Amino acid sequence: MSELFSRRLGALRKALAAAELPGMIVKQAPYIYHLTGWLPPSWADVFLVVGADSLLLAAPFTPDDVEAVWDDAFVYDSFALNELVPAAENAAAALKQAVEKAGLANGAVGAALGALPGVYALPLAGMVSLVDAEDVLSDVTAVKDEAAQQAIRERVGYLDRAFEVAKEAIRPGVSETEVFGRIYTSLVESFGGPVELACNFGSGPRALIDEPQPTNKKIETGEVVMIDLFPQIGPYVADYTRNFVVGPPTEGQLAQHTALEKALQAAEGVLRPGVKASEIDRVCRRVLREEGYGEVAYRHHTGHAFGLTIPEPPWLIPADHTPLRAGMVIAVEPAIYHPNNGGMRLEGNYIITDDGCEALVGFPAELTVCQ
């Protein structure tokens, strides 16, 4: 096993021991990648069983292009031409074998229960006591090592290029889905493979609704186009938002966007180890109140951590007082939803450093004018 994966696995085992758990079942593909270097496809039910001194895999196949870092693999039948195969039943049986070989039978076993379907959790009921250990997994991966940080930098760079494509594509009469399609193509070309492109995308009045998705609506002159991209690109993610306006912006639109820029700059100025997540939220909301947008400022979170998935804790909300740590990757996204000026959300991505933060985003934070 390489030093990188040995170190990551050691950190998880240490955290499990502190939680008095002898082992854990990992189901989420990005976390399996984090520990092994293999990203299972989304259609495959794959389980990594972490024991005190063993690492076992249960899967419908093992990869040919990845060095096996697991001690053993239990491969189950998921398909056959001449019969209907009970794939879920076979997967559950393979998982039980892995749990037993890891020495975890008849005790407590950790798992992110929200990611472990009942079809696999229920057959384990008589064998182990499942304990929700999602917080253990989240905490041990909250601080990104240099390999993960570099992968995230690359993905934010893909979004930089995607927003350049969006800038060129946004014109009067072009549909939201046309722009979205060009963004997706850009991301696939940058990554060199398929991506899962989740987003919020709304133009004109649609930028004011919750979680807008791209539609065949035509973009019109004078409208604001808000694009928040948060794709899963292989095992890592990126997440930031930019705003565009078709034709010359109004004074109100410019003033509103300037207020968001000030809020994001204020947050960037206080991002450092030891600062509580709630403080970042407070700073952004204070700026927007001072700029006169308190009544139309956002009601959602100010941001969150991310990396292997979106979102990850901590949340930038008044109730989350988690101190930031060097190596965390944070998205900060203040917003204003004004009925006349339009909906705008401005988002930055940052790696927390020993004495501050590293800003990752390269596309300009100003309101982008598209002619």
C-alpha positions in Angstrom: 0.0 0.0 0.0 1.3 3.5 -0.9 2.2 5.9 1.8 -0.7 8.1 0.9 -3.4 5.5 1.3 -1.6 4.0 4.4 -1.7 7.4 6.0 -5.4 7.9 5.2 -6.3 4.5 6.4 -4.3 5.0 9.6 -6.1 8.3 10.3 -9.5 6.6 9.9 -8.5 3.7 12.2 -7.3 6.1 14.8 -10.6 8.0 14.7 -12.6 4.8 14.9 -10.6 3.7 17.9 -11.3 7.1 19.6 -15.1 6.4 18.9 -14.7 2.9 20.4 -15.5 1.3 17.1 -13.4 -1.7 16.0 -14.2 -1.1 12.3 -16.4 0.5 9.6 -18.3 -0.3 6.4 -17.7 2.4 3.7 -20.2 2.5 0.9 -19.8 6.0 -0.7 -17.6 5.8 -3.8 -15.6 9.0 -3.2 -14.6 7.8 0.3 -13.7 4.4 -1.1 -11.4 6.2 -3.6 -10.0 8.3 -0.7 -8.9 5.1 1.1 -7.9 2.9 -1.9 -7.4 4.9 -5.1 -10.3 3.1 -6.8 -13.5 5.0 -7.7 -16.3 2.5 -8.2 -18.8 3.3 -10.9 -22.1 4.8 -9.6 -24.1 1.7 -10.7 -22.0 -0.8 -8.7 -22.8 -1.7 -5.1 -19.3 -1.7 -3.6 -18.4 -2.0 0.1 -15.0 -1.4 1.8 -14.8 -3.0 5.2 -12.2 -1.5 7.5 -11.0 -3.7 10.3 -8.5 -3.1 13.0 -5.7 -4.7 10.9 -7.4 -5.7 7.6 -9.1 -4.1 4.7 -11.7 -6.1 2.7 -13.6 -5.4 -0.4 -17.1 -6.7 -1.4 -17.9 -5.8 -5.1 -19.4 -7.2 -8.3 -15.9 -7.1 -9.8 -12.4 -5.9 -9.0 -10.7 -3.2 -11.2 -7.9 -4.2 -13.6 -6.3 -0.8 -13.7 -5.9 -0.1 -10.0 -3.4 -1.7 -7.7 -5.3 -3.6 -5.0 -4.6 -2.2 -1.6 -7.2 -4.4 0.1 -6.2 -7.6 1.7 -8.9 -9.7 0.1 -12.0 -9.2 -2.1 -15.3 -11.0 -2.1 -16.7 -10.8 -5.6 -20.4 -11.5 -6.0 -22.5 -12.3 -9.1 -24.6 -9.4 -10.2 -25.6 -10.6 -13.7 -26.0 -13.7 -15.9 -27.4 -14.4 -19.3 -29.1 -17.7 -18.5 -30.8 -16.8 -15.2 -32.1 -13.9 -13.2 -29.5 -13.2 -10.6 -30.5 -11.8 -7.1 -27.8 -9.2 -7.2 -28.7 -7.4 -3.9 -28.9 -10.7 -2.1 -25.5 -11.7 -3.4 -24.1 -8.3 -2.5 -25.4 -8.6 1.1 -23.9 -12.1 1.4 -20.5 -10.9 0.2 -20.7 -8.0 2.6 -21.4 -10.3 5.5 -18.4 -12.5 4.5 -16.1 -9.4 4.5 -17.4 -8.2 7.9 -16.8 -11.7 9.3 -13.3 -12.0 7.9 -12.4 -8.5 9.2 -13.2 -9.9 12.7 -16.1 -7.5 13.2 -18.9 -10.1 13.9 -20.8 -9.9 17.1 -19.8 -6.3 17.9 -20.4 -2.7 17.0 -19.5 -1.6 13.5 -19.6 2.0 12.1 -21.2 3.0 8.9 -22.7 6.2 7.3 -26.2 4.8 7.8 -27.7 7.4 5.5 -25.6 5.9 2.6 -26.2 2.2 3.5 -29.5 1.0 2.0 -31.7 -1.1 4.1 -31.4 -4.1 1.8 -27.8 -4.3 3.0 -28.2 -3.0 6.6 -31.0 -5.4 7.5 -29.2 -8.7 6.8 -26.4 -7.5 9.1 -28.8 -6.9 12.0 -28.2 -10.4 13.6 -24.5 -10.2 13.0 -23.4 -6.8 14.1 -24.7 -3.7 15.8 -24.5 -0.9 13.3 -23.6 2.5 14.6 -23.9 5.7 12.6 -20.3 6.9 12.1 -20.9 9.4 9.4 -19.4 12.1 11.6 -16.2 10.0 12.1 -15.8 9.7 8.3 -16.5 13.4 7.8 -14.1 14.5 10.5 -11.2 12.4 9.3 -11.6 13.7 5.8 -12.3 17.4 6.7 -8.7 18.4 6.5 -7.5 17.6 2.9 -4.0 16.4 2.3 -1.9 17.9 -0.5 -3.0 15.3 -3.0 -6.7 16.1 -2.4 -6.0 19.8 -2.4 -4.4 19.6 -5.8 -7.2 17.5 -7.2 -9.7 20.2 -5.9 -7.6 23.0 -7.4 -7.8 21.3 -10.8 -11.6 20.9 -10.6 -12.1 24.5 -9.7 -9.9 25.3 -12.7 -12.4 23.3 -14.8 -15.2 25.6 -13.6 -13.1 28.6 -14.4 -13.1 27.5 -18.0 -16.7 26.5 -17.9 -17.7 30.0 -16.9 -15.7 31.4 -19.8 -17.7 29.2 -22.1 -20.9 30.4 -20.4 -19.9 34.0 -20.9 -19.5 33.4 -24.7 -22.7 31.4 -24.9 -25.1 33.7 -23.1 -26.9 35.9 -25.6 -30.5 37.2 -26.1 -32.6 34.3 -27.5 -30.4 31.5 -26.3 -32.0 29.0 -24.0 -30.8 28.1 -20.5 -30.4 24.5 -21.6 -28.2 25.5 -24.5 -25.8 27.3 -22.2 -26.0 24.4 -19.8 -25.1 22.0 -22.6 -22.0 24.0 -23.5 -20.9 24.1 -19.9 -21.3 20.4 -19.6 -19.3 19.8 -22.7 -16.5 22.1 -21.4 -16.3 20.1 -18.2 -16.2 16.8 -19.9 -13.4 18.0 -22.2 -11.4 19.4 -19.3 -11.8 16.3 -17.2 -11.4 13.8 -20.0 -14.5 11.8 -19.0 -18.1 12.0 -17.8 -19.1 14.2 -14.9 -22.2 14.5 -12.8 -23.2 18.2 -13.3 -25.4 19.4 -10.5 -26.3 23.1 -10.6 -28.6 26.0 -9.9 -29.3 27.9 -13.1 -31.9 30.6 -13.5 -32.4 33.6 -15.7 -34.7 36.6 -15.2 -37.4 35.9 -12.6 -36.3 32.2 -12.4 -33.1 33.4 -10.6 -35.3 34.3 -7.7 -36.8 30.8 -7.1 -35.3 28.1 -4.8 -32.9 25.7 -6.5 -33.7 26.7 -10.2 -32.7 24.1 -12.8 -32.0 25.0 -16.5 -35.0 24.9 -18.8 -35.8 25.8 -22.4 -36.6 29.4 -21.3 -35.0 31.9 -23.7 -32.7 34.4 -22.1 -33.8 38.0 -22.6 -32.0 41.4 -22.7 -31.7 43.0 -19.3 -32.0 39.7 -17.4 -29.6 38.4 -14.8 -28.4 34.9 -15.3 -27.3 33.1 -12.1 -25.2 30.0 -12.5 -24.1 27.9 -9.5 -22.1 24.8 -10.6 -21.3 22.0 -8.2 -20.3 19.0 -10.2 -19.0 15.7 -9.0 -15.9 15.2 -11.2 -14.5 11.8 -10.5 -13.8 11.5 -6.8 -13.7 15.2 -6.0 -16.0 18.2 -6.5 -15.9 21.9 -7.0 -18.6 24.5 -6.3 -18.9 28.2 -7.1 -21.3 30.7 -8.6 -21.1 33.6 -11.0 -23.7 36.1 -12.3 -24.1 37.4 -15.8 -26.3 40.1 -17.2 -27.5 40.3 -20.8 -26.8 43.8 -22.1 -25.8 46.9 -20.1 -26.6 46.4 -16.4 -28.8 48.8 -14.5 -27.5 50.9 -11.6 -29.5 48.7 -9.2 -28.0 45.5 -10.6 -24.4 46.9 -10.4 -25.0 48.1 -6.8 -26.5 44.8 -5.7 -23.6 42.8 -7.1 -21.0 45.2 -5.6 -22.6 44.5 -2.2 -22.1 40.8 -2.8 -18.5 41.4 -3.7 -17.9 43.3 -0.5 -19.5 40.5 1.5 -17.3 37.9 -0.1 -14.2 40.1 0.4 -15.0 40.5 4.1 -15.4 36.8 4.5 -12.1 36.1 2.7 -10.4 38.6 5.1 -11.4 36.5 8.2 -11.0 33.0 6.8 -8.2 31.3 8.9 -7.7 28.5 11.3 -9.6 28.9 14.6 -12.3 31.1 13.2 -15.7 29.6 13.8 -18.0 28.7 10.9 -20.7 30.9 12.4 -18.4 33.9 12.3 -18.1 33.7 8.5 -21.9 33.7 8.3 -22.1 36.7 10.6 -19.6 38.7 8.7 -21.3 38.2 5.3 -24.8 39.1 6.7 -23.5 42.2 8.5 -22.0 43.6 5.2 -25.3 43.0 3.3 -27.3 44.8 6.1 -24.9 47.7 6.1 -25.3 47.9 2.3 -29.0 48.1 2.6 -30.0 44.6 1.5 -30.9 43.1 4.8 -34.6 42.6 3.8 -33.7 40.8 0.6 -30.6 39.0 1.6 -30.5 35.2 1.5 -32.2 32.9 4.0 -30.0 29.9 3.2 -26.6 29.0 4.5 -23.6 31.3 3.8 -21.5 28.2 2.7 -20.1 24.9 3.7 -17.0 22.7 3.3 -16.6 20.5 0.3 -14.1 18.1 -1.3 -15.1 14.5 -1.7 -18.8 15.4 -1.7 -21.0 18.5 -1.6 -21.7 19.6 0.9 -19.5 18.6 3.8 -19.5 20.0 7.3 -19.0 22.5 8.7 -21.9 24.6 7.6 -21.5 28.4 7.6 -24.6 29.1 9.6 -25.3 30.9 13.0 -25.7 27.5 14.7 -22.4 25.9 13.6 -19.5 27.0 15.8 -17.0 24.5 14.5 -13.5 26.1 14.3 -12.0 26.1 10.8 -8.8 24.1 10.4 -5.8 24.4 8.1 -6.5 22.1 5.1 -10.3 22.5 5.1 -11.8 23.6 1.8 -14.6 26.1 2.1 -17.2 27.5 -0.2 -18.6 31.0 0.8 -21.8 32.0 -1.0 -23.7 35.2 0.1 -26.7 36.1 -2.0 -29.3 38.8 -2.6 -32.7 38.0 -4.1 -34.2 41.4 -5.2 -37.5 41.4 -7.0 -36.4 44.2 -9.3 -32.6 43.7 -9.7 -32.8 39.9 -9.9 -31.4 37.0 -7.9 -27.6 36.9 -7.5 -25.4 34.5 -5.6 -21.6 35.1 -5.5 -19.4 32.2 -4.4 -15.7 31.7 -3.7 -13.7 28.6 -2.9 -10.9 28.6 -0.4 -8.3 26.3 1.1 -7.7 27.3 4.8 -4.0 27.7 5.3 -1.8 28.1 8.4 -2.2 31.8 8.4 -5.2 32.6 6.3 -6.6 31.2 3.1 -5.8 30.4 -0.5 -8.4 31.6 -3.0 -9.0 29.1 -5.7 -11.4 30.7 -8.1 -10.0 32.3 -11.3 -13.1 33.6 -13.1 -13.7 37.3 -12.2 -16.0 38.0 -9.3 -17.6 41.1 -11.0 -21.0 41.0 -12.7 -20.2 39.7 -16.2 -21.8 41.6 -19.1 -22.8 39.5 -22.1 -23.8 41.4 -25.3 
